[in-house]
Amino acid sequence: MTVKFTIAVFEGDGIGPEITAPTVALLDALADSAGTYSFDFQPLPAGAAHYAKTGESLPASSLQAARKADAILLSAMGLPDVRYPDGTEISPQIELRKAFDLFAGVRPVRVPPGGETPLKLPEGTGIDFVLVRESTEGLFHTQGQGEVTEDEARETLLITKATCEKLFAFTFKLANERKAQGRGTGRVTCVDKANVFRAFAFFRKHFDAEAAKHPGLTADHAYVDATALWMVQKPWEFDVLVTENMFGDILSDLGAGLMGGLGLAPSADIGLHQAVFQPCHGSAPDIAGQARANPFAMILSAAMMLDWLGLKHGVEAMSRDATRLRQAVDIQVATRTDVTADLGGSASTAQAAQAIGKLLGC
């Protein structure tokens, strides 16, 4: 029996459509090969270019369709010269996070042993940890609504008990899953600034309350500045880290740097019911239309979507295909064959994606 999934697709701005098309094609090919699942992809309008034409960044009809979908695949969004009247960027992805309460921003950081990284790793050592970023509150709480006068500007940081409880339950569940899969040590680190801010002492208190429910895991704390240092000095020691919205925003880009750049950085924003999967990088309008964009972060985000759907609906073939997708990207990056210019190659966007398909036999 074939299980069919409806996927809302936001093709995005700039290079967005160029990396979305081959990713959707790969997903269709994998589904055809597996024979146990299939997709109904529904393209939906949103983004900076749409806002420039219509005055809407995320139409109500798109939001409604996304809410009904089984998952949301979202490409790079935003254009530097298209902004709201207050000067902030067009960010439908943030609107989706708030509308669907996608409280858990999941940012994997992976470098297989022997893989390319700016760091000098010990022989035979790789990097495989996950940063979980709270994605609806924190310093992003008053986005677009901060108070600005001639003399001062204010933004409000918000951390609530309800979101903390959901976030930490998700994080410890993820650590348990990674440990069961042999991918993690079962260590969960709360990244905060509890020595300075009462809000982060509150954050840490609720982390500790959830940690007490998981005696089979190791829970510890780290200040965000020390974490940034250790991500450079000894990233192989981390397993799962959880932190506030702004801290997570910054540390996730540092994690992308460890992998060799944003072109290899996938992400997911996950709630109790919906989930959005998207690359961490921007829309790169300077290379749009030139077939130079790296599709790997988008492909790896699609692999995360397969994993999430497979676990949620009990479709083992989807989880297997997610692993195969990641392994194919690892091989291509390691051999530096059929990769785009940002990874030192000369392949086009389509050629890089097609090479992944060949490795997968589809």
C-alpha positions as CSV (number, residue, x, y, z in Angstrom):
1,M,0.0,0.0,0.0
2,T,1.3,3.5,-1.0
3,V,1.0,6.3,1.5
4,K,0.5,9.7,-0.2
5,F,1.7,12.9,1.4
6,T,0.7,16.5,0.4
7,I,3.7,18.8,0.5
8,A,3.3,22.6,0.4
9,V,6.1,24.0,-1.7
10,F,7.3,27.6,-1.4
11,E,9.8,28.1,-4.3
12,G,11.2,31.3,-2.8
13,D,13.1,34.2,-4.2
14,G,16.4,34.5,-6.1
15,I,18.0,31.1,-6.4
16,G,15.0,29.5,-4.7
17,P,13.2,28.1,-7.7
18,E,16.6,26.8,-9.1
19,I,17.3,24.6,-6.1
20,T,13.7,23.7,-5.5
21,A,13.0,22.1,-8.8
22,P,15.8,19.4,-8.7
23,T,15.1,18.7,-5.1
24,V,11.4,17.9,-5.8
25,A,12.5,15.8,-8.8
26,L,14.8,13.8,-6.5
27,L,12.0,13.3,-4.0
28,D,9.7,12.1,-6.7
29,A,12.3,9.7,-8.0
30,L,13.0,8.2,-4.5
31,A,9.2,7.8,-3.9
32,D,8.8,6.0,-7.3
33,S,11.7,3.7,-6.5
34,A,10.4,2.9,-3.0
35,G,6.9,2.2,-4.1
36,T,5.5,2.6,-0.6
37,Y,5.0,6.4,-0.5
38,S,4.3,9.2,-2.9
39,F,4.0,13.0,-3.0
40,D,1.5,15.6,-4.1
41,F,3.5,18.8,-4.4
42,Q,1.5,22.0,-4.2
43,P,3.4,25.2,-5.2
44,L,2.2,28.2,-3.1
45,P,3.0,31.9,-3.6
46,A,4.9,33.9,-1.0
47,G,8.1,35.8,-0.6
48,A,9.7,39.1,-1.5
49,A,9.1,39.0,-5.2
50,H,5.4,38.2,-4.5
51,Y,5.3,41.1,-2.0
52,A,6.7,43.5,-4.6
53,K,4.0,42.5,-7.0
54,T,1.0,42.2,-4.7
55,G,1.8,43.8,-1.4
56,E,1.4,40.4,0.3
57,S,4.4,38.4,1.6
58,L,2.3,35.4,2.7
59,P,-1.2,35.3,1.2
60,A,-3.9,33.9,3.5
61,S,-4.7,31.2,0.9
62,S,-1.1,30.0,1.0
63,L,-1.1,29.9,4.8
64,Q,-4.3,27.9,4.8
65,A,-3.0,25.4,2.2
66,A,0.3,25.0,4.2
67,R,-1.7,24.4,7.4
68,K,-3.5,21.5,5.7
69,A,-0.4,19.9,4.1
70,D,1.6,17.0,5.7
71,A,4.8,19.0,5.5
72,I,6.1,22.3,4.1
73,L,9.2,22.5,1.9
74,L,10.4,26.1,1.8
75,S,13.2,27.4,-0.3
76,A,15.4,30.6,0.1
77,M,13.3,33.7,0.8
78,G,13.9,37.4,0.7
79,L,15.5,40.0,-1.5
80,P,17.8,42.8,-0.1
81,D,16.1,45.6,-2.1
82,V,12.5,44.5,-1.1
83,R,11.5,45.4,2.4
84,Y,8.6,46.3,4.6
85,P,8.0,50.0,5.2
86,D,9.8,49.8,8.6
87,G,13.0,48.6,6.8
88,T,12.8,44.9,7.9
89,E,13.2,42.0,5.5
90,I,10.4,40.0,3.9
91,S,10.4,36.8,6.0
92,P,7.5,34.5,5.3
93,Q,9.4,31.7,7.0
94,I,9.2,33.6,10.3
95,E,5.5,34.3,9.8
96,L,5.0,30.5,9.3
97,R,6.9,29.8,12.5
98,K,4.6,32.1,14.5
99,A,1.4,31.1,12.8
100,F,2.0,27.3,13.3
101,D,3.9,27.6,16.6
102,L,7.0,26.0,15.1
103,F,8.9,26.2,18.4
104,A,11.8,23.9,17.6
105,G,14.3,25.0,15.0
106,V,16.5,22.0,14.2
107,R,20.0,22.7,12.8
108,P,22.1,19.6,12.2
109,V,25.9,20.1,12.0
110,R,27.6,17.1,10.2
111,V,31.1,16.5,8.9
112,P,31.9,12.8,8.3
113,P,35.3,11.5,9.4
114,G,37.8,12.7,6.8
115,G,35.3,15.3,5.4
116,E,36.2,18.8,4.6
117,T,36.0,21.4,7.3
118,P,38.0,24.6,8.1
119,L,39.0,23.0,11.4
120,K,41.8,20.5,12.0
121,L,40.0,17.5,13.5
122,P,41.7,14.6,15.2
123,E,42.4,11.6,12.9
124,G,39.2,9.6,12.3
125,T,37.0,12.2,14.0
126,G,33.9,13.7,12.5
127,I,31.3,16.2,13.7
128,D,27.7,15.2,14.3
129,F,25.6,17.3,16.6
130,V,22.2,19.1,16.5
131,L,21.5,22.6,17.6
132,V,17.8,23.1,18.6
133,R,16.8,26.7,18.5
134,E,13.6,28.0,20.0
135,S,12.0,29.7,17.0
136,T,9.0,31.7,18.2
137,E,10.0,33.8,21.2
138,G,13.3,35.1,22.6
139,L,14.7,38.3,21.1
140,F,12.6,37.7,18.0
141,H,9.4,38.2,20.0
142,T,8.8,41.8,19.0
143,Q,10.1,41.5,15.4
144,G,8.7,44.4,13.4
145,Q,7.0,45.8,16.6
146,G,10.0,47.2,18.6
147,E,9.8,50.7,20.0
148,V,12.0,53.3,18.2
149,T,12.3,57.0,19.1
150,E,15.0,59.6,18.2
151,D,16.9,58.7,21.3
152,E,16.5,55.0,21.8
153,A,15.3,51.7,20.5
154,R,13.9,48.7,22.4
155,E,13.1,45.1,21.6
156,T,11.6,42.7,24.1
157,L,13.0,39.2,24.8
158,L,10.2,36.8,25.9
159,I,10.6,33.3,27.3
160,T,7.5,31.4,28.5
161,K,7.0,28.3,30.6
162,A,4.7,26.8,28.0
163,T,7.2,27.1,25.2
164,C,10.1,26.0,27.3
165,E,8.2,22.8,28.3
166,K,7.4,21.9,24.7
167,L,11.0,22.8,23.5
168,F,12.8,20.8,26.1
169,A,10.5,17.8,25.8
170,F,11.2,17.8,22.0
171,T,15.0,18.2,22.6
172,F,15.3,15.3,25.0
173,K,13.2,13.1,22.8
174,L,15.5,13.9,19.9
175,A,18.6,13.1,22.1
176,N,16.9,9.7,23.0
177,E,16.3,9.0,19.3
178,R,19.9,9.9,18.3
179,K,21.3,7.7,21.1
180,A,19.1,4.8,20.0
181,Q,20.3,5.2,16.4
182,G,23.9,5.1,17.5
183,R,24.4,8.7,16.3
184,G,24.7,10.5,19.7
185,T,26.0,10.0,23.2
186,G,22.8,11.1,24.9
187,R,24.2,14.4,26.0
188,V,21.9,17.5,26.1
189,T,23.4,20.9,26.6
190,C,21.4,24.0,27.6
191,V,23.1,27.0,26.1
192,D,22.2,30.3,27.8
193,K,23.5,33.4,29.6
194,A,22.0,32.5,33.0
195,N,24.8,34.2,34.9
196,V,23.6,37.6,33.6
197,F,19.9,37.5,32.7
198,R,17.0,36.4,34.8
199,A,15.2,35.3,31.7
200,F,17.9,32.8,31.0
201,A,17.9,31.5,34.6
202,F,14.2,30.9,34.0
203,F,15.1,29.1,30.7
204,R,17.6,26.9,32.6
205,K,15.2,26.1,35.4
206,H,12.7,24.6,33.0
207,F,15.5,22.7,31.2
208,D,16.6,21.1,34.5
209,A,13.0,20.2,35.2
210,E,12.7,18.3,31.9
211,A,16.2,16.8,32.4
212,A,15.1,15.2,35.6
213,K,12.6,13.1,33.6
214,H,15.4,11.5,31.6
215,P,17.9,9.7,33.9
216,G,19.3,7.8,30.9
217,L,20.6,11.0,29.3
218,T,23.3,13.4,30.4
219,A,22.2,17.0,30.9
220,D,24.6,20.0,31.3
221,H,24.8,23.7,30.8
222,A,27.1,26.1,28.9
223,Y,27.1,29.9,28.5
224,V,26.6,30.9,24.9
225,D,30.0,32.7,24.6
226,A,31.8,29.6,25.8
227,T,29.8,27.4,23.5
228,A,30.9,29.5,20.5
229,L,34.5,28.9,21.6
230,W,34.0,25.1,22.1
231,M,32.2,24.8,18.7
232,V,35.6,25.8,17.2
233,Q,37.9,24.0,19.6
234,K,36.1,20.7,20.2
235,P,32.8,20.4,18.3
236,W,33.0,16.6,18.2
237,E,32.1,16.6,21.9
238,F,28.6,18.0,21.4
239,D,25.5,15.9,20.8
240,V,22.3,18.0,21.2
241,L,22.3,21.6,22.2
242,V,19.2,23.7,22.9
243,T,19.1,27.5,23.1
244,E,17.1,30.7,22.7
245,N,16.1,32.1,19.4
246,M,18.8,34.8,18.8
247,F,21.6,32.7,20.2
248,G,20.5,29.8,18.0
249,D,20.4,32.1,15.0
250,I,24.0,33.0,15.5
251,L,25.4,29.6,16.5
252,S,23.6,27.9,13.6
253,D,25.6,30.0,11.1
254,L,28.8,29.1,13.0
255,G,27.8,25.5,12.7
256,A,27.3,26.0,8.9
257,G,30.9,27.4,8.8
258,L,32.2,24.2,10.4
259,M,30.6,22.2,7.5
260,G,32.2,24.4,4.9
261,G,29.4,27.0,4.4
262,L,25.7,27.6,4.2
263,G,25.5,25.7,1.0
264,L,25.6,22.5,3.1
265,A,23.4,23.7,6.0
266,P,19.8,22.3,6.2
267,S,17.2,23.1,8.8
268,A,13.7,22.4,10.0
269,D,11.2,24.3,12.1
270,I,9.0,21.8,13.9
271,G,5.8,22.2,16.0
272,L,3.3,19.8,17.4
273,H,1.5,19.5,14.1
274,Q,3.3,21.2,11.2
275,A,6.9,21.4,10.1
276,V,8.8,23.5,7.7
277,F,12.0,22.3,6.0
278,Q,14.4,24.8,4.3
279,P,18.0,25.6,3.6
280,C,19.8,28.0,6.0
281,H,21.2,30.1,3.3
282,G,19.6,33.2,1.6
283,S,18.3,33.8,-1.8
284,A,21.6,34.9,-3.3
285,P,20.1,37.2,-6.0
286,D,23.6,38.0,-7.3
287,I,23.8,34.6,-8.9
288,A,20.1,33.9,-9.6
289,G,19.5,32.6,-13.0
290,Q,23.1,31.6,-13.6
291,A,22.7,27.9,-12.7
292,R,25.5,28.3,-10.1
293,A,23.5,27.8,-6.9
294,N,24.5,24.9,-4.6
295,P,21.4,22.6,-4.2
296,F,22.8,20.5,-1.4
297,A,21.4,22.4,1.6
298,M,17.9,22.2,0.0
299,I,18.4,18.5,-0.7
300,L,19.6,17.8,2.9
301,S,16.5,19.7,4.1
302,A,14.4,17.4,2.0
303,A,16.2,14.5,3.7
304,M,15.1,15.9,7.1
305,M,11.6,16.1,5.8
306,L,11.7,12.4,4.8
307,D,13.0,11.5,8.3
308,W,10.3,13.5,10.0
309,L,7.5,12.1,7.9
310,G,8.8,8.6,8.1
311,L,9.0,8.6,11.9
312,K,5.7,10.4,12.3
313,H,3.8,8.0,10.0
314,G,5.8,4.8,10.5
315,V,7.0,4.6,6.9
316,E,10.5,3.0,7.3
317,A,11.3,3.5,3.6
318,M,11.3,7.3,4.0
319,S,13.8,7.1,6.9
320,R,16.0,4.8,4.8
321,D,15.8,7.2,1.8
322,A,16.7,10.1,4.1
323,T,19.9,8.3,5.1
324,R,20.7,7.5,1.5
325,L,20.2,11.1,0.5
326,R,22.6,12.3,3.2
327,Q,25.2,9.7,2.3
328,A,25.0,10.6,-1.4
329,V,25.7,14.3,-0.5
330,D,28.6,13.2,1.8
331,I,30.2,11.2,-1.1
332,Q,29.9,14.0,-3.6
333,V,31.3,16.6,-1.2
334,A,34.1,14.3,-0.1
335,T,35.2,13.4,-3.7
336,R,34.5,17.0,-4.9
337,T,33.0,15.6,-8.1
338,D,30.0,17.3,-9.7
339,V,29.9,20.1,-7.1
340,T,29.2,23.7,-7.6
341,A,31.7,26.6,-7.5
342,D,31.3,27.3,-3.8
343,L,32.7,23.8,-3.1
344,G,35.5,24.2,-5.6
345,G,33.8,22.5,-8.6
346,S,32.3,23.7,-11.9
347,A,29.0,21.8,-12.0
348,S,25.8,23.6,-12.5
349,T,22.9,23.4,-10.1
350,A,21.2,20.7,-12.2
351,Q,24.3,18.7,-12.7
352,A,25.1,18.6,-9.0
353,A,21.6,17.4,-8.3
354,Q,21.6,14.9,-11.1
355,A,24.8,13.4,-9.8
356,I,23.0,12.8,-6.5
357,G,20.3,11.0,-8.4
358,K,22.9,8.7,-10.1
359,L,24.4,7.8,-6.8
360,L,20.9,6.8,-5.6
361,G,20.2,4.9,-8.7
362,C,17.2,7.0,-9.6
